[in-house]
Amino acid sequence: MCSRACASRTDLVLPVEFVVFGKQLLSEGDQNGIDFCLSAAPATPVGNCFYRHLTHLLVNESEAAIMSGRDRDEVNQESLSTIAHEFLDRGMKNVVITLAAKGAFYANADGSAHYPTYNVIIKDTTGAGDTFTGACSSDYLRQKAKGTWDIRSAVVRANKAAAITIMNVGAQDGIPWSDEIDRFDAPHSEASI
């Protein structure tokens, strides 16, 4: 199974025992060059042996707090870089922390930065986080197929997708098609982190 896949995305909806049981799959996949993306929802602290097999970690602020062993109020503008780099030090290659109306913070070996969201009229925020994760993951696969990887580009595309989602009503109906993301243009929000 692992020799045919190029990437896998998982979350923590299953009990952590099942996810940790997947450590063998992660290890085998890692040995075969399969990239793994963890969307840590709902967040549960997992052992460091799990992290080193992850290519991508996508979390929101609350999940980042839980996964890093901090109180929620300790995740702020000043601590984002520290938290992201702690995850990188555990072996992950890319970390994205979503910040709701404030955009997203991303980090990897090439650097780190905050990318603001877009100033749009919000109708329904349902599904925005899942849309962000899906768009970021699919952009990684698109780039990987071309032999490239630019985390900023994936975060920009994911922010656009999430912005389109919140401009619509309903989780599934709000998820944009790829061509909608390509055409999207709006000013950035003034919200700071």
VEXDREN-2710 file (C-alpha; in Angstrom, 1 decimal):
% VEXDREN-2710
k/r/px/py/pz
1/MET/0.0/0.0/0.0
2/CYS/2.7/2.5/1.0
3/SER/4.7/2.1/-2.2
4/ARG/1.8/3.4/-4.4
5/ALA/0.8/6.5/-2.5
6/CYS/2.5/9.9/-2.6
7/ALA/0.8/11.5/0.4
8/SER/-1.7/10.9/3.1
9/ARG/-3.7/13.3/5.3
10/THR/-5.2/12.3/8.7
11/ASP/-6.8/13.9/11.7
12/LEU/-7.3/13.0/15.3
13/VAL/-11.1/12.3/15.1
14/LEU/-10.3/8.6/15.8
15/PRO/-9.3/7.8/19.4
16/VAL/-5.6/8.5/19.9
17/GLU/-5.0/4.8/20.4
18/PHE/-5.9/4.2/16.7
19/VAL/-3.8/7.1/15.6
20/VAL/-0.8/6.0/17.6
21/PHE/-1.3/2.4/16.2
22/GLY/-0.8/4.1/12.9
23/LYS/2.8/4.9/13.9
24/GLN/3.9/1.7/12.1
25/LEU/2.1/2.9/9.0
26/LEU/3.8/6.4/9.4
27/SER/7.2/4.8/9.8
28/GLU/6.7/2.5/6.8
29/GLY/5.4/5.4/4.7
30/ASP/8.3/7.7/5.8
31/GLN/10.8/5.0/4.7
32/ASN/9.0/4.8/1.3
33/GLY/8.9/8.6/0.7
34/ILE/5.2/9.1/1.5
35/ASP/4.4/12.5/2.9
36/PHE/2.0/12.8/5.8
37/CYS/-0.2/15.7/6.8
38/LEU/-1.8/15.9/10.2
39/SER/-4.7/18.1/10.8
40/ALA/-4.8/17.9/14.6
41/ALA/-8.5/18.1/15.1
42/PRO/-9.5/17.5/17.8
43/ALA/-6.1/18.2/19.3
44/THR/-4.5/15.5/21.5
45/PRO/-0.9/15.5/22.5
46/VAL/1.0/12.7/20.8
47/GLY/4.5/11.5/21.4
48/ASN/7.6/12.9/19.7
49/CYS/8.1/9.6/17.9
50/PHE/4.9/10.4/16.0
51/TYR/6.0/13.9/14.9
52/ARG/9.2/13.0/13.1
53/HIS/7.2/11.1/10.5
54/LEU/5.0/14.1/9.6
55/THR/5.7/16.3/6.6
56/HIS/3.0/18.8/7.5
57/LEU/1.2/19.8/10.7
58/LEU/-1.9/22.1/10.3
59/VAL/-3.5/23.3/13.5
60/ASN/-5.5/26.3/14.7
61/GLU/-4.5/28.3/17.8
62/SER/-6.3/26.1/20.3
63/GLU/-4.9/23.0/18.8
64/ALA/-1.4/24.5/18.7
65/ALA/-1.7/25.2/22.5
66/ILE/-2.8/21.6/23.3
67/MET/-0.2/20.0/21.0
68/SER/2.6/22.2/22.4
69/GLY/1.5/21.8/26.1
70/ARG/0.6/25.5/26.5
71/ASP/-2.5/27.3/27.8
72/ARG/-4.6/28.8/25.0
73/ASP/-3.8/32.4/26.1
74/GLU/-0.1/31.6/25.6
75/VAL/-0.6/31.3/21.9
76/ASN/-0.2/34.8/20.6
77/GLN/1.7/37.0/18.1
78/GLU/4.9/36.7/20.2
79/SER/4.8/33.0/20.6
80/LEU/3.8/31.7/17.2
81/SER/7.3/31.5/15.8
82/THR/8.6/29.7/19.0
83/ILE/5.7/27.2/18.9
84/ALA/6.1/26.5/15.2
85/HIS/9.9/26.0/15.6
86/GLU/9.4/23.7/18.5
87/PHE/7.3/21.5/16.2
88/LEU/9.9/21.7/13.5
89/ASP/12.5/20.7/16.0
90/ARG/10.5/17.5/16.7
91/GLY/11.1/16.5/13.1
92/MET/8.1/18.0/11.1
93/LYS/9.0/19.8/7.9
94/ASN/6.2/22.3/7.6
95/VAL/3.9/23.8/10.2
96/VAL/0.8/26.0/9.6
97/ILE/-1.1/27.6/12.5
98/THR/-4.4/29.0/11.3
99/LEU/-5.5/32.2/13.1
100/ALA/-9.2/32.5/12.0
101/ALA/-9.8/36.2/10.9
102/LYS/-6.1/37.0/11.3
103/GLY/-4.9/34.6/8.6
104/ALA/-2.2/32.0/9.1
105/PHE/1.3/31.6/10.4
106/TYR/3.6/29.2/8.6
107/ALA/7.1/27.9/9.1
108/ASN/9.6/25.5/7.7
109/ALA/13.4/25.3/7.2
110/ASP/13.3/28.1/4.7
111/GLY/11.7/30.6/7.2
112/SER/8.5/31.6/8.8
113/ALA/5.9/34.4/8.2
114/HIS/2.3/35.5/8.9
115/TYR/0.0/35.7/5.9
116/PRO/-3.2/37.8/6.5
117/THR/-6.6/36.7/5.5
118/TYR/-8.8/38.6/3.0
119/ASN/-11.4/41.3/3.7
120/VAL/-14.7/39.7/2.7
121/ILE/-18.3/39.8/3.8
122/ILE/-18.8/36.9/6.1
123/LYS/-22.0/34.9/5.7
124/ASP/-21.1/31.6/7.4
125/THR/-17.8/30.4/8.8
126/THR/-18.8/26.7/8.8
127/GLY/-16.2/24.6/7.0
128/ALA/-13.6/27.4/6.7
129/GLY/-10.9/25.5/8.6
130/ASP/-11.5/22.2/6.7
131/THR/-11.5/24.1/3.4
132/PHE/-8.2/25.7/4.4
133/THR/-6.7/22.3/5.3
134/GLY/-8.0/20.7/2.1
135/ALA/-6.8/23.5/-0.1
136/CYS/-3.3/23.6/1.5
137/SER/-3.0/19.8/1.2
138/SER/-4.1/19.7/-2.4
139/ASP/-1.8/22.6/-3.3
140/TYR/1.1/20.7/-1.8
141/LEU/0.2/17.7/-4.0
142/ARG/-0.1/19.9/-7.1
143/GLN/3.3/21.5/-6.4
144/LYS/4.9/18.1/-5.6
145/ALA/3.7/16.7/-8.9
146/LYS/5.7/19.6/-10.5
147/GLY/8.7/18.9/-8.4
148/THR/8.4/22.1/-6.4
149/TRP/7.3/23.2/-2.9
150/ASP/6.5/26.7/-1.7
151/ILE/4.7/26.8/1.6
152/ARG/3.8/30.4/1.2
153/SER/2.0/29.7/-2.1
154/ALA/0.0/26.9/-0.4
155/VAL/-1.0/29.1/2.5
156/VAL/-2.0/31.9/0.1
157/ARG/-4.2/29.5/-1.9
158/ALA/-5.7/28.0/1.3
159/ASN/-6.5/31.5/2.6
160/LYS/-8.3/32.3/-0.6
161/ALA/-10.3/29.1/-0.5
162/ALA/-11.3/29.7/3.2
163/ALA/-12.3/33.3/2.3
164/ILE/-14.5/32.1/-0.5
165/THR/-16.1/29.5/1.9
166/ILE/-17.1/32.1/4.5
167/MET/-18.7/34.3/1.8
168/ASN/-21.2/31.4/1.2
169/VAL/-23.7/29.6/3.4
170/GLY/-23.2/26.0/4.2
171/ALA/-20.2/23.8/4.8
172/GLN/-20.3/21.8/1.6
173/ASP/-21.9/24.4/-0.7
174/GLY/-19.3/26.9/0.4
175/ILE/-16.3/24.9/-0.6
176/PRO/-14.8/26.5/-3.8
177/TRP/-13.7/24.7/-7.0
178/SER/-10.1/25.2/-8.0
179/ASP/-11.0/27.7/-10.8
180/GLU/-12.9/29.8/-8.2
181/ILE/-9.8/30.0/-6.1
182/ASP/-7.7/30.9/-9.2
183/ARG/-10.1/33.8/-10.0
184/PHE/-10.5/35.1/-6.4
185/ASP/-9.2/38.6/-5.7
186/ALA/-9.9/40.7/-2.6
187/PRO/-8.0/43.1/-0.4
188/HIS/-6.3/41.8/2.7
189/SER/-7.8/42.2/6.1
190/GLU/-6.4/44.8/8.5
191/ALA/-6.5/42.3/11.4
192/SER/-3.2/41.9/13.0
193/ILE/-2.0/38.9/15.0
END
